[in-house]
Amino acid sequence: MQQPQAIIFDLDGVLTDTSEYHYRAWKHLADDEKIPFTREENDAHLRDVGRRESLEYLIRDRQYSEQQMQEMMGRKNRYYQQCIRSMTSADVAPGGRDLLQEIRQRGIKTAIASSSKNSLTVLEHLGLIPLFDGIADGWCVVNGKPAPDIFVYAAGMVGVHTPDCLGIEDAAAGVEAIKAAGMRAIGIGPRERFHGADAVLPELSNLRLAQLLDAR
């Protein structure tokens, strides 16, 4: 592909794997509430989905007041924050730091577009904040993925028109958001997960920029 002016990354499941921590936190909450919840459900329905939408899936037809839902979302977040306190620079995907440095050396802007409201904390633990020109997280927009808002916002942060951006995601909803924003999309994960991606790679680990740009 033609060299983009900006590459915008999702965080969880792409540059680091916090998906396990999210699963553990939702599982802890589900166990608290005596709601059956499996890892398979988590992977199929909660991957890169906002906190409220995830909770609505978890409780389904069970009746809770808004106050109770707010409390449960806060409780899940506390469980998650307890998990991520142990993260270090060793939790960056193998070769991820080198890839970001190579991208910047080529004069390409870098940004994060993550639904998580804990993205800054995770990036700080990983030591990656200096390698990004913009960080858009769950606090920045009202409409989460698959709405394009967070990718549009991230592109605006780095001053690049969306058609000149490449978005990288590990979730189908994220790829949908990238395409809705008018960007080229690369899915990270099994090919069957993505229907609208321009290219799919099994993982980001140890990739060079040329491999990223030549992905099909």
Backbone bond lengths (Angstrom), bond angles and torsions (degrees), N, CA, C in turn:
res aa  C-N    CA-C-N  psi(-1)  N-CA   C-N-CA  omega(-1)  CA-C   N-CA-C  phi
1 M - - - 1.457 - - 1.512 109.78 -
2 Q 1.327 115.67 159.05 1.463 120.47 174.21 1.517 108.90 -62.96
3 Q 1.327 116.46 142.78 1.465 119.48 -177.76 1.524 110.79 -61.37
4 P 1.336 117.87 124.51 1.460 120.26 178.59 1.520 110.66 -74.13
5 Q 1.314 115.80 161.85 1.461 120.16 175.50 1.528 111.62 -87.60
6 A 1.327 115.82 -19.49 1.462 120.49 176.52 1.519 109.30 -148.08
7 I 1.328 116.22 144.80 1.452 122.26 173.13 1.525 107.16 -118.98
8 I 1.322 115.13 123.42 1.464 121.29 -174.39 1.523 108.87 -112.81
9 F 1.325 115.87 122.00 1.454 122.64 -173.93 1.523 111.26 -106.13
10 D 1.324 115.84 136.12 1.451 118.91 157.61 1.532 105.69 -69.46
11 L 1.323 117.02 161.36 1.464 119.83 -177.10 1.523 112.06 -101.85
12 D 1.316 116.17 -61.80 1.464 120.88 -175.64 1.524 110.84 -67.59
13 G 1.323 116.22 123.97 1.454 120.66 179.08 1.513 113.95 86.70
14 V 1.322 116.98 -4.45 1.467 120.99 179.17 1.526 109.62 -116.23
15 L 1.325 116.96 -67.58 1.465 120.96 -179.30 1.523 112.41 -89.44
16 T 1.296 116.57 -18.15 1.463 121.53 174.98 1.523 107.00 -154.52
17 D 1.305 116.38 163.72 1.462 119.12 -178.73 1.525 109.56 -111.47
18 T 1.326 115.14 89.28 1.463 120.09 174.50 1.527 110.56 -97.15
19 S 1.332 116.82 0.90 1.465 119.36 -177.24 1.530 111.53 -59.43
20 E 1.325 116.41 -34.98 1.462 119.79 178.69 1.527 110.30 -64.28
21 Y 1.331 116.65 -39.73 1.465 120.38 179.98 1.524 110.85 -67.11
22 H 1.344 116.30 -39.47 1.469 119.26 176.62 1.528 109.88 -63.08
23 Y 1.326 116.22 -43.72 1.465 118.86 179.83 1.529 110.44 -60.18
24 R 1.330 116.54 -46.14 1.464 119.25 -178.82 1.528 111.59 -60.71
25 A 1.334 116.18 -38.66 1.460 119.98 -179.43 1.532 111.12 -68.01
26 W 1.348 116.94 -45.04 1.468 119.46 177.76 1.527 110.87 -65.79
27 K 1.327 117.44 -37.61 1.461 121.20 178.54 1.521 110.59 -64.03
28 H 1.335 116.32 -41.26 1.464 121.19 177.73 1.531 109.93 -60.03
29 L 1.331 116.43 -45.99 1.461 120.76 179.10 1.531 110.68 -63.72
30 A 1.323 116.01 -44.97 1.468 119.51 -180.00 1.527 111.03 -60.35
31 D 1.322 116.06 -41.17 1.464 119.47 178.00 1.525 110.83 -64.56
32 D 1.338 116.15 -39.67 1.470 120.14 176.38 1.525 110.53 -54.60
33 E 1.343 114.63 -43.82 1.466 120.91 -173.55 1.532 112.47 -92.29
34 K 1.368 115.10 3.26 1.478 120.71 -179.72 1.535 111.68 57.76
35 I 1.346 114.56 42.35 1.460 122.08 177.17 1.529 108.12 -106.25
36 P 1.329 119.18 124.34 1.471 120.03 176.87 1.533 110.27 -61.59
37 F 1.319 116.39 133.46 1.470 120.29 -179.03 1.513 108.63 -155.70
38 T 1.330 116.52 126.07 1.459 121.63 -176.14 1.523 111.96 -112.73
39 R 1.313 114.59 161.92 1.464 120.46 175.88 1.529 110.63 -61.29
40 E 1.334 116.56 -35.78 1.466 120.61 179.64 1.532 110.71 -63.81
41 E 1.332 116.62 -41.41 1.467 120.39 176.39 1.529 110.31 -62.49
42 N 1.313 115.39 -42.87 1.462 119.71 179.80 1.530 110.61 -58.12
43 D 1.334 116.31 -48.58 1.460 120.51 -176.89 1.531 111.80 -66.65
44 A 1.326 116.38 -34.30 1.464 120.15 -176.18 1.523 113.37 -81.98
45 H 1.328 118.10 -30.70 1.466 119.94 -169.49 1.528 115.49 -122.89
46 L 1.324 118.84 -20.20 1.467 119.76 -173.30 1.521 113.52 -111.41
47 R 1.326 117.66 -2.89 1.464 120.27 -177.68 1.521 110.40 -64.68
48 D 1.338 115.58 118.80 1.466 123.21 177.30 1.530 112.26 56.93
49 V 1.321 116.34 36.29 1.459 122.52 175.73 1.518 107.60 -110.38
50 G 1.331 116.80 143.89 1.453 121.42 -178.26 1.517 113.00 -59.79
51 R 1.336 115.24 162.93 1.460 120.70 -173.61 1.527 112.25 -62.66
52 R 1.332 116.75 -43.52 1.463 118.43 -178.21 1.528 111.61 -67.72
53 E 1.331 116.25 -44.14 1.459 119.40 179.26 1.526 110.56 -62.19
54 S 1.339 116.23 -36.67 1.464 120.01 177.84 1.528 110.75 -65.08
55 L 1.328 115.83 -43.75 1.467 118.98 179.13 1.526 111.07 -63.94
56 E 1.336 116.52 -40.30 1.468 119.73 179.57 1.528 110.74 -62.19
57 Y 1.347 116.45 -36.70 1.464 118.32 175.49 1.526 109.95 -66.41
58 L 1.314 116.13 -43.95 1.462 120.56 -175.68 1.531 111.83 -60.99
59 I 1.341 116.98 -45.11 1.472 119.33 -174.91 1.530 112.08 -85.64
60 R 1.336 116.99 -23.55 1.461 123.24 179.40 1.531 111.88 46.03
61 D 1.319 118.68 -112.91 1.462 119.83 -172.82 1.533 112.85 -92.02
62 R 1.318 117.31 7.88 1.462 119.45 176.53 1.530 109.78 -74.74
63 Q 1.298 116.51 144.98 1.463 120.58 -173.50 1.530 110.95 -97.63
64 Y 1.337 114.79 120.87 1.464 121.10 175.44 1.524 108.15 -134.04
65 S 1.320 116.25 148.60 1.464 119.97 174.96 1.529 108.70 -76.26
66 E 1.336 115.52 163.99 1.461 119.86 177.18 1.527 110.50 -59.60
67 Q 1.318 116.84 -38.77 1.467 120.35 179.21 1.532 110.68 -62.75
68 Q 1.322 116.76 -41.91 1.458 120.33 178.39 1.529 110.86 -65.49
69 M 1.336 117.27 -39.01 1.468 120.10 179.15 1.522 110.99 -65.84
70 Q 1.322 116.75 -41.06 1.460 119.86 177.44 1.526 110.57 -61.10
71 E 1.335 115.52 -41.70 1.469 119.54 179.65 1.520 110.66 -63.77
72 M 1.342 116.97 -41.24 1.464 120.21 -179.16 1.526 111.36 -67.35
73 M 1.331 117.35 -38.86 1.467 119.36 177.06 1.523 110.83 -63.81
74 G 1.329 116.50 -39.21 1.457 120.28 177.16 1.523 111.69 -66.04
75 R 1.330 115.88 -39.26 1.470 120.38 179.99 1.521 110.69 -65.41
76 K 1.356 115.86 -44.98 1.469 118.88 177.70 1.525 110.16 -59.13
77 N 1.311 117.47 -41.88 1.462 120.36 -178.83 1.528 111.19 -64.21
78 R 1.323 117.12 -37.65 1.467 119.55 177.76 1.528 110.58 -64.90
79 Y 1.325 116.31 -40.62 1.465 119.68 177.60 1.533 109.87 -61.65
80 Y 1.314 115.69 -42.96 1.471 120.35 -179.42 1.531 110.69 -65.34
81 Q 1.324 116.76 -44.51 1.464 120.04 -179.64 1.523 111.76 -61.59
82 Q 1.331 116.06 -34.89 1.466 119.30 176.03 1.519 110.72 -62.30
83 C 1.326 116.34 -37.71 1.462 121.09 -179.69 1.525 112.46 -68.14
84 I 1.344 116.60 -43.74 1.467 119.06 -171.95 1.527 113.27 -79.66
85 R 1.320 118.00 -8.17 1.467 119.77 178.31 1.522 112.27 -61.09
86 S 1.324 115.81 -23.72 1.467 119.65 -177.35 1.527 112.54 -88.23
87 M 1.352 118.27 -1.72 1.464 120.23 -177.66 1.527 111.52 -69.84
88 T 1.349 115.88 146.68 1.460 122.14 177.56 1.530 108.69 -138.01
89 S 1.312 116.27 -178.15 1.467 120.77 178.16 1.521 111.74 -61.78
90 A 1.330 116.91 -20.03 1.466 120.43 178.27 1.524 111.89 -69.60
91 D 1.342 117.37 -13.15 1.466 121.24 -178.81 1.527 112.65 -88.88
92 V 1.329 118.23 0.13 1.464 120.40 172.32 1.526 108.35 -69.46
93 A 1.332 117.14 140.58 1.462 120.57 176.79 1.521 109.93 -52.41
94 P 1.335 118.41 138.37 1.464 120.69 -178.60 1.529 111.60 -51.68
95 G 1.316 116.14 127.58 1.459 121.03 -179.52 1.510 114.55 79.27
96 G 1.326 118.00 -3.53 1.464 121.06 -176.87 1.514 113.34 -63.19
97 R 1.316 116.31 -41.51 1.471 120.26 179.07 1.525 110.68 -64.40
98 D 1.332 116.29 -43.08 1.470 120.52 179.14 1.531 110.66 -62.92
99 L 1.334 116.88 -39.54 1.466 120.51 179.34 1.525 110.57 -63.43
100 L 1.313 117.32 -45.09 1.466 120.31 179.08 1.521 111.58 -62.23
101 Q 1.320 116.54 -40.35 1.463 120.00 178.44 1.525 110.99 -65.34
102 E 1.338 116.96 -40.14 1.462 120.74 178.62 1.529 110.68 -64.09
103 I 1.323 116.68 -42.05 1.468 121.16 179.00 1.526 110.22 -59.09
104 R 1.307 116.27 -46.03 1.471 120.18 -178.14 1.530 111.53 -68.42
105 Q 1.337 116.51 -35.44 1.462 120.29 177.92 1.525 111.76 -64.82
106 R 1.339 116.33 -26.46 1.462 121.10 177.17 1.529 111.99 -82.89
107 G 1.316 117.03 1.05 1.461 120.63 177.91 1.517 113.66 81.84
108 I 1.337 116.86 17.04 1.459 121.92 178.86 1.526 108.86 -94.94
109 K 1.310 116.68 134.38 1.465 121.33 178.16 1.530 109.69 -71.76
110 T 1.333 115.49 151.84 1.462 121.07 177.07 1.525 109.37 -126.39
111 A 1.326 115.39 143.63 1.464 119.87 178.17 1.523 109.47 -149.61
112 I 1.327 114.33 159.63 1.463 122.97 173.72 1.522 108.00 -107.17
113 A 1.332 116.18 139.02 1.472 121.87 171.17 1.524 106.45 -132.46
114 S 1.312 116.19 91.60 1.456 121.64 -175.07 1.517 110.81 -121.96
115 S 1.323 116.42 139.10 1.459 121.03 177.20 1.521 112.28 -71.54
116 S 1.323 116.63 -18.27 1.461 120.62 -174.46 1.528 111.74 -72.35
117 K 1.316 115.58 137.03 1.461 121.21 174.24 1.524 111.59 -83.98
118 N 1.326 115.63 -1.35 1.469 120.75 177.55 1.530 112.31 -104.99
119 S 1.332 116.98 13.01 1.465 120.07 -173.95 1.522 113.13 -59.31
120 L 1.320 117.07 -42.78 1.463 119.23 -179.03 1.526 111.27 -62.40
121 T 1.332 116.57 -39.85 1.461 120.19 178.08 1.518 110.68 -62.51
122 V 1.338 116.42 -45.28 1.468 120.42 179.54 1.525 110.38 -63.28
123 L 1.326 117.33 -46.84 1.471 120.79 -179.37 1.521 111.59 -62.23
124 E 1.321 115.89 -35.13 1.470 119.62 177.88 1.526 109.96 -65.57
125 H 1.330 117.79 -45.61 1.462 121.04 178.11 1.522 111.19 -62.19
126 L 1.329 116.58 -35.57 1.467 120.95 -178.97 1.529 112.24 -78.21
127 G 1.321 117.51 -16.81 1.462 121.36 -177.64 1.518 113.48 73.88
128 L 1.341 116.92 29.79 1.468 120.76 -174.65 1.529 114.30 -103.52
129 I 1.308 118.48 -9.13 1.467 120.16 -173.75 1.535 112.84 -52.93
130 P 1.349 120.01 -41.96 1.471 119.26 -179.16 1.528 114.54 -64.48
131 L 1.332 117.57 -14.34 1.467 120.69 -176.30 1.525 112.87 -92.74
132 F 1.344 117.52 6.88 1.464 120.68 179.75 1.522 111.22 -122.36
133 D 1.344 114.01 139.48 1.465 120.76 176.96 1.522 111.73 -85.95
134 G 1.325 116.72 -18.77 1.459 121.10 178.91 1.515 110.11 -156.17
135 I 1.332 116.08 144.77 1.468 121.04 179.01 1.522 108.17 -131.29
136 A 1.329 116.36 109.62 1.465 122.41 176.50 1.522 107.53 -106.29
137 D 1.328 116.06 126.99 1.462 119.51 -178.56 1.522 110.61 -130.36
138 G 1.318 116.07 -168.45 1.453 121.27 -175.22 1.509 114.78 -64.63
139 W 1.331 117.08 -13.56 1.467 120.73 178.03 1.531 111.62 -83.63
140 C 1.334 117.63 -14.11 1.471 120.57 -167.99 1.523 114.01 -85.60
141 V 1.330 117.80 -26.91 1.467 120.59 -174.32 1.523 109.95 -134.24
142 V 1.314 115.01 159.36 1.466 120.76 178.43 1.525 110.66 -85.00
143 N 1.322 116.05 -45.87 1.468 121.06 -175.51 1.523 110.51 -91.64
144 G 1.330 115.75 119.71 1.452 119.86 179.95 1.516 112.28 -82.81
145 K 1.319 116.41 175.73 1.454 122.02 175.33 1.529 108.83 -59.40
146 P 1.338 119.41 140.56 1.472 129.14 16.78 1.533 115.60 -85.90
147 A 1.337 118.69 6.43 1.468 118.95 171.94 1.529 108.49 -62.21
148 P 1.322 118.63 147.33 1.462 121.04 -175.19 1.520 114.70 -80.03
149 D 1.332 116.66 -3.66 1.459 121.64 -166.90 1.532 114.62 -50.72
150 I 1.331 117.01 -46.45 1.465 118.57 -173.03 1.526 111.67 -70.05
151 F 1.331 117.93 -31.03 1.463 120.08 176.74 1.529 110.85 -74.20
152 V 1.319 116.39 -37.64 1.471 120.00 174.96 1.530 109.79 -63.10
153 Y 1.313 116.01 -42.44 1.466 121.36 179.72 1.539 110.11 -62.67
154 A 1.335 116.69 -45.20 1.463 120.43 -179.72 1.526 111.22 -62.70
155 A 1.345 116.57 -41.16 1.467 120.20 177.73 1.523 110.13 -61.74
156 G 1.336 116.44 -40.65 1.461 119.94 177.53 1.517 112.50 -63.57
157 M 1.329 116.75 -36.03 1.464 120.40 179.89 1.527 111.83 -61.78
158 V 1.334 116.67 -33.90 1.470 119.54 -178.54 1.522 112.01 -100.74
159 G 1.338 116.88 2.61 1.460 121.30 174.23 1.514 114.92 69.64
160 V 1.340 116.58 37.33 1.466 120.77 -179.44 1.528 109.07 -123.86
161 H 1.336 117.07 134.57 1.457 120.95 177.15 1.533 109.59 -64.13
162 T 1.316 116.16 142.73 1.471 119.25 -174.02 1.538 114.31 -57.80
163 P 1.355 120.93 -36.31 1.471 118.40 178.88 1.528 113.33 -64.05
164 D 1.331 116.47 -16.29 1.465 120.78 179.96 1.529 112.41 -96.98
165 C 1.340 116.03 12.78 1.462 121.49 -179.33 1.526 111.27 -110.38
166 L 1.313 115.37 150.80 1.453 123.68 170.93 1.518 107.37 -114.68
167 G 1.334 117.17 127.91 1.457 121.67 178.32 1.519 110.66 -107.66
168 I 1.323 116.31 142.77 1.464 121.77 -177.93 1.520 108.95 -126.43
169 E 1.319 116.41 124.91 1.467 122.95 -171.78 1.524 111.79 -141.33
170 D 1.355 115.64 154.91 1.459 119.38 175.36 1.520 112.13 -110.69
171 A 1.329 117.77 2.64 1.465 121.44 -177.00 1.523 110.52 -124.12
172 A 1.322 115.67 146.77 1.464 120.35 179.50 1.519 111.18 -60.36
173 A 1.345 117.37 -40.39 1.465 120.63 179.22 1.523 111.09 -63.60
174 G 1.326 116.36 -34.14 1.458 119.94 178.28 1.511 112.19 -69.41
175 V 1.336 116.96 -42.35 1.470 120.18 176.68 1.525 110.02 -62.14
176 E 1.321 117.10 -40.69 1.462 120.81 176.77 1.519 111.06 -59.48
177 A 1.339 116.18 -40.42 1.466 121.02 178.65 1.525 111.06 -65.01
178 I 1.333 116.44 -42.35 1.471 120.89 179.46 1.527 110.39 -60.49
179 K 1.333 116.29 -48.21 1.459 120.33 -178.35 1.532 111.06 -64.88
180 A 1.345 116.24 -38.55 1.465 119.63 177.96 1.523 111.70 -64.89
181 A 1.325 116.09 -26.00 1.467 120.64 177.32 1.527 112.29 -80.52
182 G 1.337 116.78 -7.17 1.456 120.74 178.81 1.512 114.08 87.42
183 M 1.321 116.70 20.78 1.462 121.38 -178.15 1.523 110.65 -104.74
184 R 1.318 116.24 163.21 1.462 122.18 168.53 1.523 106.95 -76.85
185 A 1.340 116.78 142.60 1.463 121.34 -174.46 1.518 112.08 -124.13
186 I 1.323 115.68 133.22 1.457 122.05 170.79 1.521 107.85 -114.83
187 G 1.333 115.90 126.14 1.454 121.51 175.45 1.514 110.05 -93.34
188 I 1.334 116.09 138.71 1.455 121.66 177.66 1.524 107.85 -111.13
189 G 1.345 116.32 113.35 1.457 119.97 -178.01 1.513 110.61 142.08
190 P 1.327 117.18 -165.45 1.474 120.08 179.92 1.517 111.69 -66.18
191 R 1.319 116.66 139.13 1.470 121.98 -174.59 1.531 111.87 -58.50
192 E 1.335 117.07 -34.15 1.465 119.63 -177.04 1.524 112.75 -68.71
193 R 1.320 117.67 -13.25 1.467 120.31 178.90 1.526 111.31 -73.43
194 F 1.326 116.46 -26.63 1.461 120.71 -170.58 1.525 111.55 -115.61
195 H 1.309 116.19 129.87 1.454 120.67 178.94 1.527 111.98 -109.70
196 G 1.330 116.53 -28.10 1.455 118.90 -176.33 1.506 115.07 -107.36
197 A 1.341 117.68 3.70 1.462 120.04 -177.33 1.524 111.46 -70.24
198 D 1.333 116.49 147.30 1.466 121.32 176.00 1.525 110.79 -76.66
199 A 1.333 115.74 -26.84 1.462 121.24 178.40 1.523 107.91 -154.99
200 V 1.337 115.82 155.71 1.464 121.06 179.04 1.524 108.75 -133.60
201 L 1.327 115.44 134.44 1.457 121.87 174.78 1.528 108.21 -123.74
202 P 1.336 118.14 142.95 1.464 119.21 -177.49 1.521 113.30 -64.62
203 E 1.336 117.22 -33.19 1.462 121.40 178.37 1.523 109.08 -161.44
204 L 1.332 114.83 165.27 1.461 119.74 -179.67 1.524 111.71 -90.55
205 S 1.319 117.06 -15.12 1.466 122.14 -171.89 1.522 112.58 -53.93
206 N 1.343 114.05 130.60 1.470 123.42 172.74 1.523 113.83 58.54
207 L 1.326 117.33 29.02 1.461 120.84 175.86 1.520 110.56 -87.16
208 R 1.324 115.65 147.15 1.453 121.62 170.15 1.521 108.30 -99.68
209 L 1.309 116.31 163.45 1.459 121.14 -178.25 1.529 111.18 -58.22
210 A 1.327 117.99 -41.75 1.472 120.91 -178.77 1.530 110.82 -59.75
211 Q 1.337 116.87 -39.45 1.474 119.82 178.56 1.516 111.10 -66.23
212 L 1.316 115.61 -36.32 1.468 120.33 179.31 1.522 109.77 -65.15
213 L 1.316 116.84 -45.64 1.454 121.82 -176.55 1.525 112.45 -73.42
214 D 1.339 117.11 -23.82 1.468 120.77 179.89 1.523 112.84 -93.78
215 A 1.335 116.76 2.06 1.471 120.22 -176.76 1.518 111.11 -60.69
216 R 1.325 115.76 145.00 1.470 122.12 179.07 1.529 109.39 -126.73
